[in-house]
Amino acid sequence: QVQLVESGGGFVQPGGSLRLSCVASGFDFTTYTMSWFHQAPGKGRELVAGISEAINHIQYGRSVEGRFTISRDTNKNPLHLQMNNLKPEDTAVYYCFAYGHWGQGTQVTVSS
């Protein structure tokens, strides 16, 4: 059974940082691109960042480039998303995506 389990969300003030993690199981995650998406209230899911299995291709959404960093180890869990200089507009549910599957999501709220 494929599972993606996110953790690390929470409440933070503007300018703060959070680190999200995604633990994958049930498939060979070392051979798949893994990605983070977010979904704000009333909006669709948007790509935040993606990283290829060989870590030779990384892509960021325009709104987070320069502030967020996606990382993974080729042979180990988990997938990480380091989020710095958070803004209120980053408030959303953050989802891990890989192998055609979604995690359950973790809430990130940025507010003063």
C-alpha positions in Angstrom: 0.0 0.0 0.0 1.4 3.3 -1.1 1.6 5.9 1.7 2.9 9.4 1.9 2.8 11.0 5.3 3.5 14.7 5.8 4.5 16.3 9.0 6.0 19.6 10.3 3.2 22.1 9.6 2.0 24.6 12.1 1.5 28.2 13.0 4.2 30.7 12.4 4.6 34.5 12.3 5.6 36.3 9.1 9.3 36.0 8.5 9.5 32.7 10.4 10.5 29.2 9.2 9.1 25.7 9.1 10.5 22.4 7.8 8.1 19.9 6.3 8.8 16.2 5.9 7.2 13.5 3.8 7.8 9.8 4.5 7.0 7.5 1.6 6.3 3.8 1.7 4.9 1.1 -0.4 6.8 1.9 -3.6 10.4 2.4 -4.6 10.5 6.2 -3.9 14.2 6.3 -4.9 13.1 6.0 -8.6 10.4 8.7 -8.7 10.2 12.4 -8.8 8.8 13.8 -5.6 7.0 17.1 -5.2 5.3 19.4 -2.8 2.0 21.2 -3.7 0.0 23.6 -1.7 -3.7 24.5 -1.7 -5.0 27.7 -0.2 -8.6 28.1 0.8 -10.8 28.5 -2.3 -7.9 27.8 -4.7 -6.6 24.8 -6.6 -3.4 22.9 -5.8 -0.3 24.5 -7.0 3.2 23.2 -7.4 5.6 24.4 -4.7 8.7 22.4 -5.6 9.7 19.2 -7.2 12.9 17.2 -7.2 13.9 14.4 -9.5 15.0 10.9 -8.3 18.6 11.6 -9.2 18.5 15.0 -7.6 19.6 16.5 -10.9 16.5 18.5 -11.6 14.8 20.8 -9.1 11.9 23.1 -9.9 10.2 25.7 -7.7 7.0 27.6 -8.0 7.5 31.3 -8.8 6.1 32.5 -5.5 8.5 30.5 -3.3 11.8 30.6 -5.3 14.6 31.9 -3.2 12.7 31.2 0.1 12.0 27.5 0.0 14.4 24.6 -0.5 13.4 21.0 -1.4 15.7 18.2 -0.5 16.0 14.4 -0.5 18.5 11.7 -0.1 18.6 9.3 -3.0 18.4 6.3 -0.8 16.6 7.4 2.3 13.4 9.0 3.5 12.1 11.5 4.0 11.6 14.3 1.5 12.0 17.7 3.1 10.8 21.2 2.4 12.6 24.0 4.2 10.4 27.1 4.2 12.1 30.4 5.2 10.8 34.0 5.3 7.2 32.8 5.4 4.5 35.1 4.3 0.8 35.2 5.0 0.1 34.2 1.4 2.0 30.9 2.1 -0.9 29.8 4.3 -2.2 26.6 2.8 -2.4 22.9 3.2 0.8 21.4 1.9 0.8 18.0 0.2 3.5 15.5 -0.8 3.0 13.9 -4.2 4.8 11.0 -5.8 4.0 7.9 -7.9 0.5 9.2 -8.6 -0.4 9.4 -5.0 -1.1 12.3 -2.5 -0.4 12.5 1.2 -3.1 13.7 3.6 -1.6 17.1 3.9 -0.2 19.3 6.7 -1.6 22.8 7.5 0.7 25.8 7.4 -0.6 29.0 8.8 1.4 32.2 8.6 -0.1 35.1 10.6 0.8 37.8 13.0 
